[in-house]
Amino acid sequence: MTARALSGQGMDAAVRAVAAQAHQTPAGESTTVSVRSVYRWLAEDDRDEPAVPEPAAPVILDDYRRRVLARLARERRADPF
């Protein structure tokens, strides 16, 4: 559903589309859910999210890349061949 909303579909339309789909229960049975249930699930997910967002992957990769390159430079200076 988040993918639908991020692709430009409004959240209300995304919720209604997800509610209209058939879903599988843990027992393997097909079922439908109400729009209200989908909104409740979204609210539960929001409560479970950390208050502070984690750093974006590029920030982590940039820091890692910087540390790896610094280590390689130190090793090259210590043993140029």
N, C-alpha and C positions, 0 to 999 in steps of 0.2 A: 504494500500500500504506500509506503514511503516513496518507493520508486515511482509510482504513479503520480504522486504529488510533486516530486522533484522534476518529473518530465513535463510539467506544465498543467497537468490535470488538477483542478481544485481539490482541496482536502475533502470537502463534502462529497464530490463526485467520486473520488477515490474510495472513500468509506462505503458509499452505496454500491460501487462496483464489487468490492471485496465481499460485502454482505450478500450480494446476489449470487456469488459463486458457491458451488458445492464444496464442502470441506470434509476431510476424513477425521473421524474420531480416533482415539488411541486403539479402539477395538476394531478399526478398519471399516466402520460403517460410514455411509455418506450422510451428511447433515447440512443444514443451512443455519446461519446465525443472523441475529437482528442487527440493524444499524447501531442501536444502543449498545449492544455487546461489543461491537468493534470499537466504539468510542471509549467504553470502559477499559478495554485492553490497552488502548493507546494511553489512557490516563495512568494505568498501572505501569506501563513501560516508562513513562515520564518520571514517575516517582522512584523507579529503580535506577535511573541514570545518575551518575555522579554529578554533584553540584558544579564542579569545575571541569570543563572539558579537557580531555587529554591533548597534548601537543599533536599537531598534524604530522603525518608521516614524513613529509619533506624536511621538517625541522629536525626530526630524529636522524634521518639519513644524512643530512648535511653535517650534523655534529659528529656522527660516526665516521663519515668520510674525512672530515678534518682530522680526527684523531688517528685514523689509519694512515693518512698521508704524512702526518707528523712523525709517526712511529717509523714508517718506511724511510723518511729523510734522515732520522737519527741513526737507523741501522746502516744506511748507505754511507753516512759520514764515518761511522765506526769501522766499516769494512767496505771500501769502495770497489772491491773486486769480488 
